[in-house]
Amino acid sequence: MNETLLKPDAHWAIWAVLLATAAFALWAERTRWGSRLSGAVIAIGTTFVLSNLRVIPAVLVGTLGYAIANFVGVAVSTFLR
């Protein structure tokens, strides 16, 4: 039903995909078409596509989901100061 290629509890595999996405975004930012967008926008778009293609899960569970949720909260509050 909602099966993905990577299971939500496969933390190391998900981190590997996210790091590969970040590396792709940094590389794409240096190309002609990527220079019109920032690396962050490319990374977000890539993860949206991977999630919609059911490669990575849309919802993270366990320790990884908790860590990312708290990190995002701290990062947003830091940048809004």
Contacts in CASP RR format, 6 or more apart in sequence:
PFRMAT RR
TARGET T0000
AUTHOR 0000-0000-0000
METHOD contacts of the structure
MODEL  1
MNETLLKPDAHWAIWAVLLATAAFALWAERTRWGSRLSGAVIAIGTTFVL
SNLRVIPAVLVGTLGYAIANFVGVAVSTFLR
2 54 0 8 1.000
3 54 0 8 1.000
4 54 0 8 1.000
4 55 0 8 1.000
4 56 0 8 1.000
4 57 0 8 1.000
5 54 0 8 1.000
5 55 0 8 1.000
5 56 0 8 1.000
6 13 0 8 1.000
6 14 0 8 1.000
6 17 0 8 1.000
6 55 0 8 1.000
6 56 0 8 1.000
6 57 0 8 1.000
7 57 0 8 1.000
8 14 0 8 1.000
8 57 0 8 1.000
8 59 0 8 1.000
8 60 0 8 1.000
8 61 0 8 1.000
8 62 0 8 1.000
9 61 0 8 1.000
9 62 0 8 1.000
11 63 0 8 1.000
11 64 0 8 1.000
14 56 0 8 1.000
14 57 0 8 1.000
14 60 0 8 1.000
14 64 0 8 1.000
15 64 0 8 1.000
17 50 0 8 1.000
17 55 0 8 1.000
17 56 0 8 1.000
18 47 0 8 1.000
18 56 0 8 1.000
21 43 0 8 1.000
21 46 0 8 1.000
21 47 0 8 1.000
21 50 0 8 1.000
22 43 0 8 1.000
24 42 0 8 1.000
24 43 0 8 1.000
24 46 0 8 1.000
25 39 0 8 1.000
25 40 0 8 1.000
25 42 0 8 1.000
25 43 0 8 1.000
25 46 0 8 1.000
26 39 0 8 1.000
28 34 0 8 1.000
28 39 0 8 1.000
28 42 0 8 1.000
29 35 0 8 1.000
29 37 0 8 1.000
29 38 0 8 1.000
29 39 0 8 1.000
29 42 0 8 1.000
34 42 0 8 1.000
47 56 0 8 1.000
50 56 0 8 1.000
51 57 0 8 1.000
51 58 0 8 1.000
60 68 0 8 1.000
END
